[in-house]
Amino acid sequence: MGEVLCKYSAISYQLSAVSSTSLTLWVERASCWNWPLAVELASGVERAG
């Protein structure tokens, strides 16, 4: 289950933060151990964008 969430978080970020490569790369790593934070951050990116 955790692996699925990790992959989903990374994919979500690639879709929502396409213009920010560094952010996407950070999320790919961070979402695997703290995906709730990644999701929360993604929501902030969507609102800011």
C-alpha positions, 0 to 999 in steps of 0.5 A: 500500500505504501509503495502505491501511495509513494508512486501516486504522490510522485506522479501527482507532483510530476503532473502538478509541478511540471514547471518546477523540475527541482520541486518534482525531483525533491518530491519523488524522493520525499514522497516515499517516506513522507507522502502525506507531506507531499500531498499537502505540499501539492495542494499548496502548489495548486492553490499558488499556481 
